[in-house]
Amino acid sequence: MKHLLQQILIALLLISMPALVSAQGLKKLSQRTELVTVEVEVNEAFTTSLEVFRMKDDGSYWLSLGHLGIGSEILQLQFDPVHELFIPLGKTLDEAIESLKGMQEYYNQPRLSTAEIQGCLTALYPLAEKLEPVTVTSRKMLAKKLLSFSVTRDDFVRSTYIGKSDFGSLVTSLKLYKKIHPKEK
């Protein structure tokens, strides 16, 4: 029985090969080149990554805020390992650093202050044509300053929380990257 299942799987794979090969010629997959990454502990049970990267096809710089939770303003469940929240940072490394510094200023706003920026919640890589509003909220928990980045869809809130020190580490890492790679635009 096991041998028969293997043969069926191989036959299906061989039958679908021409379709897969021709699909590759129709649309070239975008690629992202990682510049810097910072691991972030969202809570005791969940960690995610902040990542600044450059898209190879158009040279634009993006921030990935990692995988978002889903739920309400109060309770978030972390179970979506596919979709990431992407924020556009600009066409040059200098623009990317300035964009991050601008977001870093939100940490100094009064508690529960909100701002709206553009971003996209998609799988694998960002799509500039699918930008949507992202709400950034300044929060404080005990002695820790946080920003929540959230997108509302179908009465659910998708969000993540990033601490000030983690975001600062990302900005510092990108500045160091620029010093190490001075010719990169």
DODORO-444145 format. One record per residue: x, y, z of N, C-alpha, C in turn; residue number from 1. Coordinates in pm, 1 decimal. Example, Ala and Ser with C-alpha at 12.3 -4.5 7.8 and 13.67 -1.06 7.14 Angstrom:
2
<<1319.0, -569.0, 780.0>, <1230.0, -450.0, 780.0>, <1320.0, -330.0, 780.0>, 1>
<<1285.0, -225.0, 708.0>, <1367.0, -106.0, 714.0>, <1290.0, 3.0, 787.0>, 2>
END
This chain:
185
<<82.1, -119.3, 0.0>, <0.0, 0.0, 0.0>, <87.2, 126.7, 0.0>, 1>
<<191.4, 123.5, 83.7>, <282.2, 236.8, 92.8>, <351.8, 261.0, -41.7>, 2>
<<391.3, 152.6, -106.5>, <457.8, 161.1, -236.7>, <364.5, 220.5, -342.1>, 3>
<<237.2, 184.4, -337.8>, <138.1, 236.1, -431.7>, <118.2, 386.9, -412.2>, 4>
<<113.1, 432.0, -287.4>, <99.0, 575.6, -257.7>, <218.9, 654.4, -309.0>, 5>
<<337.7, 598.7, -293.9>, <457.9, 664.2, -344.3>, <453.3, 677.1, -496.5>, 6>
<<409.3, 574.6, -563.3>, <400.3, 578.3, -709.2>, <298.2, 682.2, -755.9>, 7>
<<184.7, 690.1, -686.6>, <81.8, 789.0, -721.5>, <136.2, 929.9, -701.9>, 8>
<<205.4, 953.1, -591.5>, <263.1, 1085.0, -563.0>, <366.2, 1123.8, -668.9>, 9>
<<449.0, 1031.1, -708.3>, <550.0, 1057.6, -812.0>, <482.2, 1086.1, -945.3>, 10>
<<378.9, 1011.0, -977.9>, <306.6, 1033.7, -1104.0>, <242.1, 1171.8, -1104.9>, 11>
<<180.3, 1210.2, -994.7>, <119.3, 1344.1, -985.8>, <224.3, 1453.6, -999.7>, 12>
<<337.9, 1433.0, -939.5>, <446.0, 1530.7, -949.4>, <495.2, 1543.4, -1093.0>, 13>
<<512.3, 1431.0, -1161.0>, <557.0, 1434.3, -1299.9>, <453.5, 1499.4, -1391.1>, 14>
<<327.3, 1475.9, -1364.6>, <221.0, 1536.1, -1446.0>, <217.1, 1686.7, -1426.9>, 15>
<<241.1, 1732.0, -1304.7>, <232.3, 1875.6, -1275.9>, <359.5, 1952.2, -1310.2>, 16>
<<468.5, 1885.9, -1340.2>, <595.7, 1953.0, -1370.8>, <585.1, 2053.5, -1485.0>, 17>
<<524.8, 2020.2, -1598.9>, <516.4, 2119.7, -1706.1>, <443.5, 2247.2, -1663.7>, 18>
<<339.5, 2234.2, -1584.5>, <265.8, 2351.8, -1538.1>, <352.3, 2436.1, -1445.0>, 19>
<<427.7, 2370.2, -1359.1>, <514.8, 2443.9, -1266.8>, <625.9, 2516.6, -1341.3>, 20>
<<684.1, 2450.9, -1440.5>, <792.9, 2511.1, -1517.5>, <741.9, 2630.1, -1597.5>, 21>
<<625.4, 2617.1, -1660.9>, <572.7, 2728.4, -1739.7>, <528.4, 2843.4, -1650.5>, 22>
<<483.8, 2815.8, -1528.4>, <443.1, 2922.3, -1436.3>, <563.0, 3006.5, -1395.3>, 23>
<<680.2, 2946.5, -1387.8>, <799.4, 3023.0, -1352.4>, <832.5, 3125.6, -1458.1>, 24>
<<806.5, 3093.6, -1583.0>, <834.5, 3186.9, -1690.6>, <735.0, 3301.7, -1696.0>, 25>
<<614.2, 3282.5, -1641.8>, <511.9, 3386.4, -1647.3>, <542.2, 3503.4, -1554.5>, 26>
<<583.7, 3473.6, -1434.8>, <608.4, 3581.3, -1339.3>, <731.1, 3546.8, -1256.0>, 27>
<<826.9, 3633.6, -1259.2>, <947.8, 3613.2, -1180.8>, <916.8, 3644.3, -1034.6>, 28>
<<954.0, 3553.8, -945.9>, <930.4, 3576.5, -804.6>, <1022.9, 3685.6, -751.9>, 29>
<<968.0, 3773.1, -670.2>, <1049.5, 3877.7, -608.9>, <1139.9, 3816.1, -503.7>, 30>
<<1253.8, 3880.9, -482.1>, <1347.0, 3833.6, -380.3>, <1381.8, 3948.0, -288.2>, 31>
<<1398.3, 3915.8, -161.0>, <1438.6, 4018.1, -66.2>, <1577.7, 3986.2, -12.7>, 32>
<<1659.7, 4091.2, -3.4>, <1796.0, 4078.2, 45.6>, <1800.7, 4133.9, 187.0>, 33>
<<1823.4, 4046.5, 283.0>, <1825.0, 4086.7, 423.4>, <1946.7, 4173.5, 452.4>, 34>
<<1923.0, 4286.3, 520.6>, <2032.7, 4373.1, 562.1>, <2061.4, 4353.1, 710.1>, 35>
<<1959.8, 4373.2, 794.4>, <1976.9, 4353.1, 938.2>, <1850.7, 4289.4, 996.0>, 36>
<<1869.7, 4209.1, 1101.6>, <1759.3, 4143.4, 1170.3>, <1781.7, 4152.4, 1320.4>, 37>
<<1672.7, 4175.5, 1394.5>, <1676.7, 4177.1, 1540.6>, <1567.4, 4083.5, 1590.1>, 38>
<<1603.2, 3987.9, 1675.1>, <1504.3, 3897.4, 1734.3>, <1433.0, 3970.4, 1847.6>, 39>
<<1300.4, 3958.7, 1850.6>, <1218.7, 4029.9, 1948.3>, <1131.9, 3930.8, 2023.7>, 40>
<<1131.2, 3941.1, 2156.3>, <1042.0, 3858.6, 2237.2>, <912.5, 3936.1, 2256.7>, 41>
<<804.4, 3887.9, 2195.3>, <675.0, 3954.8, 2206.2>, <612.4, 3923.6, 2341.6>, 42>
<<617.0, 3800.2, 2383.0>, <577.0, 3759.5, 2517.3>, <660.2, 3637.6, 2554.3>, 43>
<<633.0, 3577.6, 2668.9>, <716.3, 3466.2, 2715.3>, <715.9, 3347.8, 2619.2>, 44>
<<605.7, 3331.4, 2543.3>, <592.3, 3214.1, 2458.2>, <617.1, 3241.3, 2310.4>, 45>
<<637.8, 3366.8, 2271.3>, <645.2, 3397.8, 2128.8>, <754.7, 3499.0, 2099.3>, 46>
<<839.6, 3465.9, 2003.7>, <939.8, 3560.5, 1956.2>, <919.2, 3581.1, 1807.0>, 47>
<<959.9, 3695.9, 1759.3>, <951.2, 3727.4, 1617.2>, <1076.6, 3803.3, 1577.9>, 48>
<<1087.1, 3839.5, 1452.9>, <1204.6, 3911.8, 1404.6>, <1163.9, 4043.8, 1342.6>, 49>
<<1241.8, 4147.0, 1371.9>, <1233.8, 4272.2, 1297.8>, <1341.4, 4262.2, 1192.6>, 50>
<<1308.5, 4298.2, 1070.1>, <1405.5, 4284.2, 962.1>, <1396.0, 4403.0, 867.5>, 51>
<<1510.5, 4458.3, 831.4>, <1516.5, 4557.5, 724.4>, <1580.6, 4486.8, 605.6>, 52>
<<1515.1, 4498.6, 490.0>, <1565.7, 4431.8, 371.1>, <1541.7, 4518.6, 248.2>, 53>
<<1608.9, 4480.0, 140.8>, <1595.0, 4548.8, 12.2>, <1537.3, 4450.1, -87.8>, 54>
<<1438.7, 4494.9, -164.0>, <1381.6, 4411.3, -270.1>, <1474.5, 4418.3, -391.1>, 55>
<<1512.0, 4303.6, -442.9>, <1605.7, 4299.9, -555.8>, <1545.9, 4357.2, -683.4>, 56>
<<1415.0, 4338.1, -704.9>, <1356.8, 4380.4, -832.7>, <1347.9, 4531.6, -849.4>, 57>
<<1315.3, 4606.6, -744.1>, <1303.6, 4752.5, -759.0>, <1397.5, 4831.9, -668.8>, 58>
<<1474.6, 4763.4, -583.1>, <1571.7, 4831.2, -497.9>, <1513.1, 4903.6, -378.1>, 59>
<<1383.0, 4889.1, -353.4>, <1320.5, 4958.7, -240.4>, <1353.9, 4889.1, -108.5>, 60>
<<1352.5, 4967.5, -1.0>, <1382.7, 4917.3, 132.6>, <1252.6, 4902.7, 210.5>, 61>
<<1244.6, 4796.0, 290.1>, <1124.3, 4764.9, 366.3>, <1160.6, 4721.0, 507.1>, 62>
<<1066.9, 4740.4, 597.4>, <1076.3, 4689.6, 733.7>, <974.5, 4578.1, 748.5>, 63>
<<1018.6, 4462.2, 795.5>, <926.2, 4354.9, 830.2>, <911.7, 4356.5, 981.7>, 64>
<<786.8, 4368.3, 1027.3>, <759.1, 4364.1, 1170.9>, <725.0, 4222.9, 1216.6>, 65>
<<745.6, 4127.6, 1130.7>, <724.6, 3988.5, 1165.8>, <579.7, 3945.5, 1155.4>, 66>
<<550.3, 3835.6, 1220.3>, <417.2, 3775.1, 1215.8>, <329.4, 3838.9, 1322.8>, 67>
<<207.0, 3871.6, 1286.2>, <115.9, 3939.4, 1376.5>, <24.5, 3840.7, 1446.0>, 68>
<<-24.8, 3884.9, 1561.0>, <-127.9, 3809.5, 1628.9>, <-262.1, 3845.2, 1568.0>, 69>
<<-365.8, 3776.6, 1611.1>, <-501.7, 3807.5, 1565.4>, <-593.2, 3803.1, 1686.4>, 70>
<<-686.5, 3896.2, 1692.6>, <-778.9, 3899.5, 1804.6>, <-844.3, 4034.2, 1818.8>, 71>
<<-832.2, 4090.5, 1940.1>, <-892.4, 4220.0, 1969.6>, <-783.6, 4315.3, 2017.8>, 72>
<<-825.1, 4433.7, 2060.4>, <-728.5, 4529.6, 2114.3>, <-661.0, 4475.9, 2240.3>, 73>
<<-727.0, 4387.0, 2312.7>, <-676.6, 4337.5, 2441.2>, <-606.1, 4202.5, 2428.4>, 74>
<<-667.2, 4109.4, 2356.8>, <-615.4, 3973.0, 2349.0>, <-571.1, 3940.7, 2207.4>, 75>
<<-447.2, 3893.8, 2192.1>, <-392.1, 3855.3, 2062.4>, <-342.1, 3711.2, 2070.9>, 76>
<<-381.3, 3630.4, 1973.2>, <-331.5, 3494.2, 1962.2>, <-228.8, 3489.5, 1850.0>, 77>
<<-116.0, 3427.6, 1877.4>, <-7.9, 3418.3, 1779.2>, <-14.6, 3282.0, 1712.0>, 78>
<<-71.4, 3276.9, 1590.5>, <-77.3, 3148.1, 1523.4>, <-56.8, 3156.3, 1372.3>, 79>
<<-34.2, 3272.7, 1316.4>, <-17.7, 3286.2, 1171.4>, <131.3, 3290.8, 1137.4>, 80>
<<189.1, 3179.1, 1094.8>, <332.4, 3177.3, 1062.8>, <364.1, 3221.3, 919.7>, 81>
<<263.5, 3267.3, 844.4>, <283.9, 3296.9, 703.7>, <288.5, 3446.3, 674.9>, 82>
<<188.9, 3520.0, 718.9>, <178.1, 3662.2, 686.2>, <267.9, 3747.8, 773.9>, 83>
<<328.5, 3848.9, 711.7>, <412.5, 3945.1, 783.0>, <360.1, 4084.8, 754.2>, 84>
<<387.9, 4177.2, 845.5>, <352.2, 4317.1, 823.7>, <476.0, 4389.0, 772.5>, 85>
<<464.0, 4449.0, 653.2>, <573.8, 4518.5, 588.8>, <544.4, 4668.1, 583.5>, 86>
<<645.2, 4750.1, 614.1>, <634.9, 4895.3, 608.9>, <738.6, 4945.3, 508.3>, 87>
<<697.2, 5024.5, 408.0>, <795.4, 5077.1, 311.7>, <883.3, 5183.4, 378.1>, 88>
<<1013.3, 5177.9, 348.6>, <1108.6, 5271.3, 410.4>, <1170.9, 5368.8, 311.7>, 89>
<<1161.7, 5343.0, 182.2>, <1218.0, 5434.8, 83.9>, <1300.2, 5363.6, -21.1>, 90>
<<1357.4, 5444.4, -109.8>, <1435.2, 5390.4, -222.8>, <1585.3, 5384.8, -195.2>, 91>
<<1631.5, 5456.3, -90.2>, <1774.7, 5456.0, -58.1>, <1795.1, 5414.7, 86.5>, 92>
<<1917.9, 5377.8, 118.6>, <1950.8, 5339.5, 255.9>, <1934.0, 5458.9, 350.2>, 93>
<<1969.6, 5579.9, 303.9>, <1950.9, 5699.4, 386.6>, <1803.0, 5724.0, 416.0>, 94>
<<1717.4, 5706.4, 314.9>, <1572.9, 5722.0, 336.4>, <1521.1, 5618.2, 435.3>, 95>
<<1572.5, 5496.4, 427.2>, <1530.8, 5390.1, 518.6>, <1566.8, 5425.9, 662.3>, 96>
<<1688.2, 5476.2, 682.8>, <1730.8, 5514.4, 818.1>, <1644.4, 5629.0, 870.4>, 97>
<<1617.0, 5727.9, 786.7>, <1532.7, 5841.0, 828.3>, <1390.4, 5795.7, 860.4>, 98>
<<1336.7, 5703.9, 782.4>, <1202.4, 5651.5, 809.4>, <1197.8, 5580.3, 944.5>, 99>
<<1300.6, 5500.9, 972.7>, <1305.9, 5431.4, 1102.0>, <1318.5, 5529.9, 1217.5>, 100>
<<1400.6, 5633.2, 1199.3>, <1415.0, 5735.1, 1304.3>, <1280.8, 5805.1, 1329.1>, 101>
<<1205.7, 5831.6, 1221.5>, <1074.3, 5893.2, 1235.8>, <979.2, 5805.7, 1316.1>, 102>
<<980.8, 5674.4, 1289.2>, <897.1, 5581.8, 1366.8>, <944.7, 5572.7, 1511.1>, 103>
<<1074.0, 5584.7, 1531.1>, <1130.6, 5577.4, 1665.2>, <1078.7, 5691.7, 1753.0>, 104>
<<1045.2, 5804.3, 1691.9>, <992.2, 5918.5, 1766.5>, <856.3, 5889.0, 1829.1>, 105>
<<782.0, 5793.2, 1773.2>, <650.7, 5758.5, 1829.7>, <662.2, 5708.0, 1973.1>, 106>
<<777.7, 5653.6, 2009.9>, <796.3, 5604.4, 2146.9>, <789.3, 5718.6, 2248.6>, 107>
<<818.9, 5839.8, 2205.8>, <819.5, 5954.2, 2296.7>, <683.9, 6024.3, 2306.8>, 108>
<<584.6, 5975.3, 2234.1>, <451.3, 6034.5, 2239.0>, <379.8, 5992.1, 2367.8>, 109>
<<279.6, 6070.4, 2410.3>, <202.6, 6030.6, 2529.4>, <135.9, 5893.8, 2509.9>, 110>
<<112.0, 5826.6, 2619.7>, <50.7, 5694.1, 2619.4>, <-80.7, 5695.8, 2540.5>, 111>
<<-99.6, 5595.0, 2455.9>, <-217.2, 5574.3, 2371.5>, <-231.9, 5675.9, 2258.2>, 112>
<<-125.7, 5751.0, 2229.3>, <-126.1, 5836.9, 2110.5>, <-119.2, 5746.3, 1988.8>, 113>
<<-191.1, 5784.1, 1881.8>, <-189.7, 5701.8, 1762.0>, <-145.4, 5782.5, 1641.1>, 114>
<<-92.9, 5712.1, 1545.7>, <-55.1, 5769.2, 1416.4>, <-87.8, 5664.4, 1311.7>, 115>
<<-102.5, 5707.5, 1189.0>, <-131.1, 5614.2, 1080.4>, <-18.6, 5620.1, 977.7>, 116>
<<32.3, 5502.4, 942.7>, <133.8, 5490.9, 839.5>, <83.7, 5388.9, 737.5>, 117>
<<154.5, 5373.3, 628.0>, <116.8, 5276.1, 526.2>, <199.9, 5149.0, 541.2>, 118>
<<138.0, 5036.4, 513.9>, <206.0, 4908.6, 519.2>, <124.1, 4804.8, 446.2>, 119>
<<172.7, 4682.7, 443.3>, <93.1, 4575.0, 384.0>, <115.9, 4445.6, 461.0>, 120>
<<7.9, 4374.5, 480.5>, <9.7, 4246.5, 549.5>, <-5.2, 4138.2, 443.5>, 121>
<<105.6, 4075.8, 408.0>, <105.6, 3973.7, 303.7>, <203.4, 3861.6, 340.1>, 122>
<<203.4, 3760.1, 258.5>, <295.2, 3648.1, 278.4>, <422.7, 3669.5, 197.4>, 123>
<<533.4, 3628.2, 251.9>, <665.3, 3622.1, 188.0>, <732.4, 3756.0, 160.0>, 124>
<<670.6, 3842.4, 80.0>, <734.1, 3968.4, 45.5>, <627.9, 4075.7, 24.8>, 125>
<<667.2, 4203.4, 38.8>, <568.5, 4311.5, 29.5>, <521.6, 4337.4, -113.5>, 126>
<<401.2, 4388.5, -122.1>, <343.9, 4428.2, -250.2>, <305.6, 4575.5, -238.9>, 127>
<<379.5, 4661.9, -308.5>, <356.9, 4806.0, -298.7>, <216.8, 4845.1, -342.3>, 128>
<<156.6, 4766.9, -429.9>, <22.1, 4799.9, -476.0>, <-86.0, 4760.1, -375.0>, 129>
<<-50.3, 4693.2, -266.9>, <-147.2, 4651.1, -165.6>, <-126.6, 4721.8, -32.4>, 130>
<<-78.2, 4846.2, -35.9>, <-58.7, 4920.7, 87.6>, <-193.5, 4952.3, 150.6>, 131>
<<-196.2, 4951.5, 282.7>, <-316.5, 4980.9, 358.7>, <-276.9, 5054.2, 487.4>, 132>
<<-373.9, 5117.8, 553.8>, <-340.7, 5190.9, 677.0>, <-297.2, 5096.3, 789.6>, 133>
<<-192.0, 5136.1, 858.7>, <-142.8, 5065.4, 977.0>, <-146.7, 5165.7, 1091.6>, 134>
<<-210.7, 5129.5, 1200.6>, <-220.0, 5218.2, 1316.7>, <-103.6, 5189.6, 1410.5>, 135>
<<-30.5, 5295.0, 1444.8>, <80.9, 5285.0, 1538.8>, <35.4, 5352.3, 1668.1>, 136>
<<41.9, 5278.5, 1779.4>, <-4.0, 5330.2, 1907.8>, <108.8, 5322.3, 2009.4>, 137>
<<131.7, 5433.3, 2078.9>, <232.1, 5437.7, 2184.6>, <171.8, 5376.6, 2310.7>, 138>
<<241.1, 5282.3, 2370.2>, <191.3, 5214.7, 2490.9>, <302.7, 5209.0, 2594.4>, 139>
<<261.8, 5193.5, 2717.2>, <358.0, 5176.4, 2826.6>, <309.4, 5061.9, 2914.3>, 140>
<<399.8, 4969.4, 2943.7>, <369.6, 4859.0, 3034.1>, <477.2, 4858.5, 3140.7>, 141>
<<436.7, 4885.7, 3262.5>, <530.0, 4901.2, 3373.7>, <633.1, 5007.1, 3335.9>, 142>
<<758.7, 4971.0, 3322.7>, <861.8, 5070.0, 3287.3>, <904.3, 5057.7, 3141.2>, 143>
<<831.9, 4979.1, 3063.5>, <871.4, 4951.9, 2926.0>, <783.4, 5029.2, 2827.8>, 144>
<<847.6, 5098.6, 2732.9>, <774.9, 5168.0, 2626.9>, <761.3, 5074.3, 2508.0>, 145>
<<639.4, 5067.3, 2454.4>, <608.7, 4980.5, 2341.6>, <536.7, 5058.6, 2233.6>, 146>
<<548.2, 5010.4, 2111.1>, <462.6, 5055.9, 2002.8>, <384.2, 4935.2, 1956.3>, 147>
<<254.0, 4954.7, 1935.7>, <176.7, 4848.8, 1871.7>, <152.5, 4891.9, 1727.7>, 148>
<<172.5, 4799.3, 1637.3>, <145.4, 4818.3, 1495.9>, <26.7, 4727.6, 1464.8>, 149>
<<-84.9, 4785.6, 1419.5>, <-203.9, 4703.2, 1399.8>, <-276.5, 4734.8, 1269.7>, 150>
<<-339.3, 4629.3, 1217.7>, <-421.6, 4635.9, 1097.7>, <-555.0, 4572.8, 1134.5>, 151>
<<-665.4, 4639.0, 1099.8>, <-798.0, 4584.1, 1128.0>, <-854.6, 4522.7, 1000.3>, 152>
<<-897.6, 4397.5, 1013.7>, <-957.5, 4325.2, 901.2>, <-1073.1, 4241.2, 953.2>, 153>
<<-1188.4, 4255.8, 888.8>, <-1305.6, 4173.2, 921.3>, <-1334.2, 4168.3, 1072.1>, 154>
<<-1337.7, 4281.7, 1136.5>, <-1366.5, 4293.0, 1280.4>, <-1260.2, 4230.7, 1370.3>, 155>
<<-1147.2, 4191.5, 1313.7>, <-1036.3, 4140.9, 1393.8>, <-920.7, 4239.1, 1384.8>, 156>
<<-845.0, 4247.9, 1491.9>, <-726.4, 4332.4, 1494.0>, <-605.8, 4241.6, 1484.3>, 157>
<<-520.3, 4268.5, 1386.9>, <-393.9, 4196.4, 1371.6>, <-285.6, 4290.4, 1420.4>, 158>
<<-208.8, 4252.0, 1522.7>, <-108.6, 4345.8, 1574.0>, <13.3, 4275.5, 1630.8>, 159>
<<116.0, 4359.4, 1651.4>, <238.3, 4316.2, 1717.4>, <285.7, 4431.2, 1805.1>, 160>
<<364.5, 4400.0, 1905.0>, <416.0, 4498.4, 1999.4>, <567.7, 4495.0, 1996.5>, 161>
<<628.1, 4611.9, 1976.3>, <773.7, 4620.3, 1966.0>, <825.1, 4715.3, 2074.3>, 162>
<<917.9, 4667.5, 2156.2>, <976.3, 4748.3, 2261.8>, <1073.1, 4852.8, 2206.8>, 163>
<<1089.1, 4961.0, 2282.6>, <1175.9, 5070.8, 2240.1>, <1320.2, 5025.0, 2221.6>, 164>
<<1369.8, 4942.3, 2312.0>, <1509.8, 4898.5, 2301.4>, <1530.6, 4808.3, 2179.1>, 165>
<<1432.5, 4722.5, 2147.6>, <1444.1, 4636.7, 2028.7>, <1444.9, 4720.3, 1901.3>, 166>
<<1357.6, 4820.8, 1895.0>, <1352.6, 4906.7, 1777.3>, <1481.3, 4987.8, 1766.4>, 167>
<<1531.9, 5036.2, 1880.1>, <1659.0, 5108.9, 1881.3>, <1774.3, 5022.8, 1832.2>, 168>
<<1773.5, 4894.7, 1869.3>, <1877.5, 4802.0, 1821.8>, <1872.0, 4787.5, 1670.5>, 169>
<<1750.9, 4785.1, 1615.4>, <1736.0, 4774.8, 1470.9>, <1793.0, 4897.8, 1400.5>, 170>
<<1760.6, 5016.6, 1453.1>, <1810.9, 5141.1, 1393.9>, <1963.0, 5146.1, 1401.8>, 171>
<<2018.1, 5112.1, 1516.8>, <2163.7, 5111.7, 1534.8>, <2229.7, 5011.3, 1440.5>, 172>
<<2170.3, 4893.1, 1425.3>, <2224.9, 4790.9, 1335.2>, <2225.2, 4838.5, 1190.7>, 173>
<<2119.1, 4909.3, 1150.1>, <2113.9, 4958.1, 1012.3>, <2217.3, 5068.4, 989.1>, 174>
<<2238.8, 5154.7, 1089.3>, <2342.4, 5258.6, 1076.9>, <2480.5, 5193.6, 1065.7>, 175>
<<2503.9, 5089.5, 1144.0>, <2630.7, 5016.9, 1137.1>, <2646.6, 4949.4, 1000.9>, 176>
<<2539.4, 4891.6, 950.0>, <2542.3, 4831.4, 816.7>, <2584.3, 4934.5, 712.3>, 177>
<<2529.6, 5055.1, 723.7>, <2563.2, 5161.2, 627.5>, <2712.0, 5197.4, 635.3>, 178>
<<2767.3, 5200.2, 757.2>, <2910.1, 5231.3, 771.8>, <2997.2, 5122.0, 711.4>, 179>
<<2954.6, 4997.5, 726.3>, <3031.5, 4884.6, 674.1>, <3020.5, 4877.4, 521.9>, 180>
<<2906.1, 4921.5, 467.6>, <2880.0, 4916.8, 322.4>, <2854.2, 5058.4, 270.6>, 181>
<<2955.6, 5144.6, 268.3>, <2933.7, 5285.6, 231.9>, <2890.7, 5306.9, 86.3>, 182>
<<2917.6, 5212.7, -2.4>, <2881.7, 5230.1, -143.7>, <2737.2, 5192.7, -173.4>, 183>
<<2671.2, 5125.4, -78.2>, <2532.3, 5085.9, -102.1>, <2439.8, 5207.3, -90.0>, 184>
<<2350.6, 5217.7, -185.7>, <2257.0, 5330.0, -185.1>, <2131.4, 5282.3, -125.8>, 185>
END
